[in-house]
Amino acid sequence: MIISRGLTAAAVVTLAAVATAGPAKALGPPPDGLYNFSEAGAPAGTWKIYALCDAPSRQRAIPDFTDPVVAADLCALNVVSTTPSLASRSERQANYSGRARLTSDLWTFQVPKPEGMMCPDGSTAATMETYAFDDVSLAGTHTSVHGDVCGLQPGMTKTPFTLAFQAPLPNPVERYPLNCNEIGQCR
């Protein structure tokens, strides 16, 4: 099917650009630093994010290290969430750490919380919390899953959150701590 009949060359190029445009893709690890974490119904927090990466060994199994997404596959983000105080239960629940990996172009990590949900009778039950975010938009989704607990059916909630870069880390982190040669031997 020819759709370019009567279209100018500029219109064809514009249509091709729009047709191939998609959502933002990961560009690699975000800058190491402190980020403001904001989620509706959750206490404000600070995420300390820093990446640790395996040094590229230049083996044929990995195609192109100049592609930031390929290079990011060799990285993990250490995420430490803190709140200004630990006075309330929700503030204590907002202090956690995890190791994020690139999954479907989102940095994703899970945090098991033994007291993650409040039951109708006032007791608590375990949840599995998953945080996934895009390093370009700094927007993400917090998914909370619980089993058949507290007399309730298993359930899941999804809540959007945002991150905002606050400051670089006071002490830089060595992103590639291993020294590897061309055949992948590291010391």
C-alpha positions in Angstrom: 0.0 0.0 0.0 1.4 3.4 -1.0 0.5 6.2 1.3 2.9 8.8 0.0 0.8 9.8 -3.0 0.3 13.5 -2.9 2.5 14.0 0.2 5.5 16.1 0.2 8.9 14.6 1.2 8.7 16.6 4.4 5.3 15.1 5.2 6.5 11.6 4.6 9.5 12.2 6.9 7.2 13.6 9.6 4.8 10.6 9.3 7.7 8.2 9.6 9.1 10.0 12.6 5.6 10.0 14.3 5.1 6.3 13.5 8.4 5.3 15.0 8.1 7.5 18.1 7.3 5.6 21.2 7.5 6.1 25.0 10.8 7.1 26.5 13.3 4.4 26.8 15.9 3.9 29.4 19.2 5.8 28.7 21.3 3.9 31.3 21.7 4.4 35.0 20.5 7.8 36.2 23.0 10.2 37.7 24.2 9.1 41.2 22.6 11.3 43.7 19.8 12.1 46.1 16.3 12.3 44.8 13.0 13.5 46.3 10.4 10.7 46.3 6.8 11.7 46.0 3.8 9.4 46.0 0.2 10.3 46.9 -0.7 9.0 50.4 2.9 8.2 51.3 5.3 10.2 53.4 7.8 12.4 51.5 11.2 10.6 51.3 14.6 10.8 49.9 16.1 8.1 47.6 19.9 7.8 47.5 20.7 6.2 44.2 24.0 5.0 43.0 25.0 2.5 40.3 27.5 -0.3 40.4 28.4 -1.8 37.0 30.4 -4.8 35.8 33.2 -3.7 33.5 32.5 -4.5 29.9 34.6 -7.6 28.9 34.1 -7.0 25.2 32.9 -10.6 24.7 31.0 -11.4 21.6 27.9 -12.4 23.7 27.3 -8.7 24.3 26.8 -6.8 21.1 27.5 -3.1 21.6 28.7 -1.3 24.7 28.2 2.1 23.0 24.4 1.5 23.3 23.6 2.9 26.8 20.8 0.3 27.3 23.2 -2.6 26.6 25.7 -1.0 29.0 23.0 -0.5 31.6 22.2 -4.3 31.5 25.6 -4.7 33.3 24.6 -2.3 36.1 22.5 -2.4 39.2 21.2 0.6 41.1 21.5 0.6 44.9 18.4 2.5 46.2 18.1 3.5 49.8 14.9 5.3 50.9 14.8 7.4 54.0 12.3 9.8 55.7 13.1 12.7 57.9 11.6 11.0 61.0 10.4 7.6 62.0 7.5 8.7 64.2 4.6 7.1 62.4 4.1 3.6 61.0 3.9 5.0 57.5 7.3 6.7 57.9 8.9 3.6 59.3 7.5 1.6 56.3 9.1 4.2 53.9 12.6 3.4 55.0 13.9 0.5 52.9 16.7 -0.4 50.5 16.8 -2.4 47.3 18.8 -3.2 44.2 17.2 -2.2 40.9 17.9 -3.9 37.6 16.8 -2.8 34.1 13.7 -4.8 33.3 11.6 -3.9 30.2 13.4 -0.5 30.1 12.4 0.3 33.7 14.6 0.2 36.7 12.8 -2.3 39.0 13.3 -3.6 42.5 11.3 -5.4 45.1 11.1 -4.9 48.9 9.4 -7.5 51.1 7.6 -5.7 54.0 6.7 -8.0 56.9 4.2 -5.4 58.2 3.3 -3.8 54.8 -0.4 -3.6 55.2 -2.8 -2.7 58.0 -5.6 -5.3 58.6 -9.1 -4.3 59.5 -8.6 -5.6 63.1 -5.5 -3.4 63.5 -2.9 -6.1 63.0 -0.4 -6.1 60.1 0.4 -8.5 57.3 3.2 -9.0 54.8 3.3 -7.4 51.4 5.7 -7.5 48.5 6.4 -4.0 47.2 7.7 -3.4 43.6 9.1 -0.1 42.5 9.7 0.5 38.8 10.8 3.8 37.3 12.0 5.3 34.0 15.4 7.1 34.3 14.4 9.7 31.6 11.1 10.9 33.0 11.8 9.9 36.6 8.2 8.7 36.9 7.3 5.3 38.1 4.8 2.9 39.6 4.7 1.4 43.1 2.9 -2.0 43.1 1.9 -3.6 46.4 0.8 -7.2 46.5 -0.6 -9.1 49.4 -1.8 -12.7 49.8 -4.9 -14.2 51.4 -4.4 -12.4 54.8 -6.5 -10.7 57.4 -9.6 -12.5 56.1 -9.2 -10.6 52.8 -8.8 -11.9 49.3 -5.3 -11.5 47.7 -4.9 -8.0 46.3 -2.8 -5.6 44.4 -2.6 -1.8 44.3 -0.6 0.3 41.8 0.3 3.9 42.7 2.3 6.3 40.5 5.3 8.2 42.0 7.8 10.7 40.8 11.5 11.3 41.6 13.2 14.7 41.4 17.0 15.1 41.4 18.0 16.9 44.5 21.8 16.8 44.7 24.8 14.7 43.7 26.2 12.3 46.3 28.8 14.0 48.6 31.3 11.2 47.9 31.4 9.9 44.4 30.9 6.2 43.9 33.3 4.2 41.6 30.7 3.0 39.0 33.1 0.2 37.6 34.8 -1.2 40.7 36.2 -4.3 38.8 39.3 -4.0 36.6 38.7 -6.4 33.7 40.8 -7.2 30.7 39.7 -7.9 27.1 38.9 -11.5 27.8 36.8 -10.9 30.9 39.3 -11.7 33.6 38.6 -9.4 36.5 40.7 -8.5 39.6 
